[in-house]
């Protein structure tokens, strides 16, 4: 969670609990995309 807060903001900007959950899911989805961009693409050579 520390990395999520560091990259995407320290606090949640929305007030209602349900919208905070949606905001958190959006932050996690964005973080997963950033992680995927940094991973090398490998191919199996047989």
Residue pairs with C-beta under 8 A, 6 or more apart in sequence:
3 31
4 27
4 28
4 31
7 31
7 34
8 27
8 30
8 31
9 27
12 20
12 23
12 24
13 23
14 20
14 22
14 23
